[in-house]
Amino acid sequence: MAPGVQNPQRLEAIKSVNNLFNGFIERFGDTDCKTLTGCDFSNKEEAERYMREEIYKDTCFHQFEYVLSECISKKKE
């Protein structure tokens, strides 16, 4: 059964996701992978460069770490 629109748990989940999204934007400036990594993944050469130069180590890893950290800290509350 789907939760009601005014269900307190649903509203808290919406608030949490909104806070995570806004915090991500505040910290990293965007949510668009092309903007965050500088790579256009629709371009094969750019996708290969992303892997070859291990761009993910300075971008995606930090972003993923942030999201996990926020989710874990929220769970502890």
C-alpha positions in Angstrom: 0.0 0.0 0.0 1.4 3.4 -1.0 2.0 5.9 1.8 -0.4 8.8 2.0 0.7 12.2 0.7 0.8 13.6 4.3 2.5 10.6 5.8 5.2 11.9 8.2 7.8 9.3 7.1 7.2 10.2 3.4 7.6 13.9 4.2 10.8 13.2 6.1 12.2 11.1 3.2 11.4 14.0 0.8 13.1 16.5 3.1 16.2 14.2 3.5 16.6 13.8 -0.3 16.1 17.5 -0.8 18.8 18.2 1.8 21.2 15.7 0.2 20.6 17.2 -3.3 21.1 20.8 -2.1 24.1 19.8 -0.1 25.6 18.1 -3.1 25.0 21.2 -5.3 26.5 23.4 -2.6 29.6 21.3 -2.3 30.2 20.3 -5.9 28.4 23.0 -7.9 26.4 20.7 -10.1 24.9 17.2 -10.6 25.7 16.8 -14.3 28.5 14.2 -14.8 29.9 16.1 -17.9 30.2 19.3 -15.8 31.6 17.5 -12.8 34.2 15.4 -14.6 34.9 17.5 -17.7 34.1 14.4 -19.9 31.4 14.0 -22.4 30.5 10.3 -22.0 28.6 10.2 -25.3 32.0 10.7 -27.0 34.0 7.4 -27.0 37.3 9.2 -26.8 36.2 11.2 -23.8 34.9 8.1 -22.1 38.2 6.3 -22.7 40.1 9.4 -21.4 38.0 9.3 -18.2 39.2 5.7 -17.6 42.8 6.1 -18.9 43.4 9.2 -16.8 41.4 7.8 -13.8 39.5 11.1 -13.6 37.0 9.3 -11.3 39.6 9.3 -8.5 39.5 13.1 -8.3 35.8 13.5 -9.0 33.3 10.7 -8.7 35.0 9.0 -5.7 34.7 12.3 -3.7 31.1 12.7 -4.7 30.2 9.2 -3.9 32.0 9.5 -0.5 30.0 12.6 0.2 26.7 10.9 -0.5 27.5 7.8 1.5 28.7 9.9 4.4 25.5 12.0 4.4 23.3 8.9 4.2 25.2 7.2 7.1 25.1 10.3 9.3 21.4 10.7 8.6 20.8 7.0 9.5 22.5 7.5 12.9 20.2 10.4 13.8 
